[in-house]
C-alpha cells in the first residue's frame, strides 16, 4: 500500500467535494483502522520471554527472579502468517495477497497515466483507452528491470526530469532580468 499513498493527497480536495463530510469521517476511520492494524502487526513480530537469573528463584516460579524481555522472533508477513495459519497455507495466502496488491498498484498507475494524458492533451484524437494502452506500452519495459541499481537511476531521472523545463525557462528569463536591473541601477545613479 505504500506504493501509491502519495496519489491520494493530490485527490483529497476532490474526494471531499464529492463525498462531503462522510468522506472526511470515513478517511479518519480508515486511517485509525490502518494505524491499529499496523500496531498489531508490529506486536506479532515480538514475543515476551521471561529471563531468570540463576539462583534467584524457584524453577516453578519463572517470574519471581526474572524479568520480561521482548524478543523479535518474526521478520516478515510470511513469518506472521506461518505462525497463525501454518507454513503452507500462511505463506501462500500472503503471496497471493501481495501479488494482488502489486497488480492493482500497477493497474492504478497505468490508469492514472492515461487519465493524466487525456487531461494534458484534451484536443488529441485519442480517447482514454488509447492513452492507457500507450502508457502501458511505454511503462512495460520497466517490468523487465532486474537490478535495483537500474531502478534507482530510473527513479532519480524521473525525479529530476520535471525540474528541467523550469531551469530552461529560468535560463531564458535570467538575461532579461539582469538587463532590467542594470538599466535600473544606471538610471538611479547620480551623474
C-alpha positions in Angstrom: 0.0 0.0 0.0 2.9 2.3 0.5 3.5 2.5 -3.3 0.6 4.8 -4.1 -0.2 6.7 -0.9 1.0 10.0 -2.2 -1.5 10.0 -5.1 -4.4 10.3 -2.6 -3.0 13.5 -1.2 -3.5 15.1 -4.6 -7.0 13.9 -4.9 -8.1 14.8 -1.4 -9.9 18.0 -2.2 -11.9 16.3 -5.0 -12.8 13.4 -2.6 -14.1 15.9 -0.1 -16.0 17.8 -2.8 -17.7 14.6 -4.0 -18.2 12.8 -0.7 -18.8 15.7 1.7 -18.4 15.3 5.4 -18.9 11.5 5.1 -15.7 11.4 3.1 -13.8 13.1 5.9 -15.3 10.8 8.5 -14.5 7.7 6.5 -10.9 8.8 5.9 -10.4 9.3 9.6 -11.9 5.9 10.4 -9.8 4.2 7.7 -6.7 5.9 9.0 -7.4 4.8 12.5 -8.0 1.2 11.4 -4.7 1.2 9.4 -2.8 2.6 12.4 -4.4 0.0 14.7 -3.7 -3.0 12.4 -0.1 -1.7 11.9 0.4 -1.7 15.7 -1.0 -5.3 15.9 1.4 -6.4 13.1 4.3 -4.9 15.0 3.2 -6.7 18.1 3.1 -10.0 16.2 6.7 -9.7 15.3 7.7 -10.0 19.0 7.2 -12.4 21.8 7.7 -11.9 25.6 10.3 -14.1 27.2 10.9 -14.4 31.0 14.6 -14.2 31.8 15.6 -15.7 35.1 18.8 -15.2 36.8 20.5 -18.3 38.1 19.9 -18.9 41.9 17.3 -16.2 42.4 14.1 -18.1 42.2 12.5 -21.5 42.0 12.3 -23.3 38.7 8.5 -23.5 39.1 8.0 -19.7 39.5 9.7 -18.1 36.5 8.6 -14.5 37.3 9.9 -14.4 40.8 13.6 -13.8 40.0 13.3 -12.7 36.4 12.1 -10.0 34.1 10.2 -9.9 30.9 12.2 -9.3 27.7 10.6 -8.7 24.3 12.4 -10.7 21.6 11.9 -10.4 17.9 11.0 -13.8 16.6 9.4 -13.0 13.2 10.7 -10.8 10.4 8.0 -10.6 7.7 4.4 -11.0 6.8 5.1 -14.6 5.8 6.5 -15.4 9.2 3.4 -14.0 10.9 1.1 -15.9 8.6 3.1 -19.1 9.1 2.7 -18.7 12.9 -1.1 -18.2 12.5 -2.2 -20.5 9.7 0.8 -22.8 9.3 3.7 -22.6 6.9 2.0 -24.0 3.8 -1.3 -22.1 3.9 0.1 -18.9 5.5 2.9 -18.4 3.0 0.6 -18.9 0.1 -2.0 -16.6 1.5 0.5 -13.8 2.0 2.0 -14.4 -1.5 -1.5 -14.2 -3.1 -2.4 -11.0 -1.1 0.9 -9.3 -2.1 0.6 -10.3 -5.7 -3.0 -8.9 -5.9 -1.8 -5.6 -4.2 1.1 -5.2 -6.6 -1.0 -5.9 -9.7 -3.6 -3.5 -8.5 -0.9 -0.9 -7.9 0.4 -1.3 -11.5 -3.1 -1.1 -12.9 -3.8 2.0 -10.9 -0.6 3.7 -12.2 -1.3 2.9 -15.8 -4.8 4.2 -15.4 -3.5 7.3 -13.7 -1.0 7.9 -16.6 -3.8 7.5 -19.2 -6.1 10.0 -17.4 -3.2 12.4 -17.0 -2.5 12.3 -20.7 -6.2 12.9 -21.5 -6.1 16.0 -19.3 -2.8 17.2 -20.7 -3.8 16.7 -24.4 -7.6 17.3 -24.4 -7.7 18.1 -28.1 -5.8 14.9 -29.2 -7.9 12.5 -31.2 -7.2 9.7 -28.7 -9.6 8.5 -26.0 -8.8 7.2 -22.5 -8.4 3.6 -23.6 -5.8 4.6 -26.3 -3.8 6.7 -23.8 -3.9 3.8 -21.3 -2.6 1.4 -23.9 0.2 3.8 -24.9 1.1 4.4 -21.3 1.2 0.7 -20.6 3.4 0.1 -23.7 5.8 2.8 -22.5 5.9 1.5 -18.9 6.2 -2.2 -19.9 10.0 -2.2 -20.1 10.2 -1.1 -16.5 8.8 -4.5 -15.6 11.9 -6.1 -17.1 14.4 -4.2 -14.9 16.3 -6.8 -12.9 18.7 -4.7 -10.9 17.9 -2.2 -8.1 20.7 -0.1 -9.5 18.7 0.4 -12.7 15.5 1.1 -10.7 17.4 3.7 -8.6 18.7 5.5 -11.7 15.3 5.5 -13.3 13.8 6.9 -10.1 16.5 9.6 -10.0 15.9 10.7 -13.5 12.1 10.7 -13.0 12.6 12.9 -10.0 15.0 15.3 -11.8 13.2 15.5 -15.2 10.3 17.8 -14.1 12.8 20.4 -13.0 14.4 20.7 -16.5 11.7 22.9 -18.0 11.8 25.2 -15.0 15.6 25.6 -15.3 15.3 26.2 -19.1 12.7 28.9 -18.5 14.7 30.4 -15.8 17.7 30.4 -18.1 15.7 32.3 -20.8 14.4 34.9 -18.4 17.7 35.4 -16.4 19.4 37.7 -19.0 16.3 39.8 -19.3 16.1 40.2 -15.5 19.8 41.1 -15.3 19.4 43.6 -18.1 16.4 45.1 -16.4 18.4 45.5 -13.1 21.3 47.0 -14.9 19.1 49.7 -16.5 17.5 50.5 -13.3 20.8 50.9 -11.5 22.1 53.1 -14.3 19.1 55.4 -14.0 19.2 55.6 -10.3 22.9 56.6 -10.1 23.7 60.3 -9.9 25.8 61.5 -12.8 
